[in-house]
Amino acid sequence: MNTLLPSYRRILIVCLIAFVAYFSPNVILTKVAISSPALIPDQHMIQEGYVVSKSWNGIRIAKQPISASDKLTNLFTGHTDSIFVEKHPDIGAKPLFHNLKINQKVRIYSDYLQESNPPKTSAYFIEKLS
């Protein structure tokens, strides 16, 4: 019985180390929300704005932050004068939007805007400004 306890502790310690190793890059990436600036091509566009909504596949940014009353109506109507930003396929499975908050100011390095309603772009890199 005493021989099982030390091996049980070793398994717990290994699991704890694996858990910390897995989640530590997400903690380190709090200042910059994505991969590497090296992935940004020479021909890119830079947009600054405020995150006005988030979804599972992207964010919307606008020139002004969203007010408390607009947060409620934004669920039904969408934010006017906003740009929808999705993750660029070239960056792979790296996290892009999970650390961003509503009304947080960001700088987005992306492809050029696609003509649609709302305008769309795909981001290579997102930098948090506030």
C-alpha positions, -999 to 999 in steps of 0.1 A, spaced: 0 0 0 28 24 8 45 18 -26 13 29 -44 13 63 -27 46 76 -41 37 65 -77 3 82 -73 21 114 -62 44 111 -92 15 109 -116 -1 139 -100 31 159 -103 35 149 -139 -1 159 -146 4 192 -129 35 200 -149 18 191 -181 -12 213 -172 11 243 -165 31 237 -196 -1 235 -218 -17 267 -204 14 289 -198 17 301 -234 -19 315 -231 -9 334 -200 22 348 -217 2 360 -247 -19 385 -227 -1 416 -241 -2 405 -277 -31 384 -287 -17 363 -315 10 344 -331 41 362 -345 45 394 -364 68 374 -388 36 360 -404 25 394 -416 31 398 -453 46 429 -469 13 439 -484 -10 443 -454 -35 468 -439 -34 482 -403 -67 490 -386 -73 504 -352 -105 503 -334 -126 490 -304 -139 455 -301 -177 460 -302 -187 423 -304 -172 388 -304 -184 356 -319 -169 321 -321 -153 329 -355 -143 365 -352 -148 400 -338 -163 433 -350 -143 465 -345 -155 501 -348 -140 536 -344 -159 542 -311 -164 520 -281 -199 506 -276 -222 520 -249 -241 499 -224 -274 504 -241 -259 496 -275 -246 463 -261 -282 451 -257 -294 463 -291 -262 451 -308 -273 415 -301 -302 420 -325 -291 446 -350 -253 445 -352 -231 476 -349 -232 501 -377 -199 512 -393 -180 482 -380 -156 458 -397 -158 420 -392 -124 404 -385 -118 367 -388 -86 347 -384 -64 344 -414 -60 307 -425 -22 311 -427 -18 314 -390 -32 279 -383 -47 269 -350 -31 297 -329 -55 316 -306 -65 350 -319 -96 364 -302 -100 346 -269 -81 372 -248 -100 402 -262 -127 421 -243 -156 443 -255 -145 480 -257 -108 471 -257 -88 491 -282 -68 470 -307 -46 473 -337 -52 447 -364 -27 437 -391 -48 421 -419 -55 415 -455 -73 443 -474 -110 448 -468 -135 428 -488 -165 446 -501 -195 432 -482 -219 444 -456 -203 447 -431 -168 449 -446 -147 419 -438 -110 412 -434 -88 384 -421 -62 391 -394 -26 379 -392 -18 397 -359 -38 416 -332 -21 439 -308 -39 451 -277 -36 489 -272 -56 492 -239 
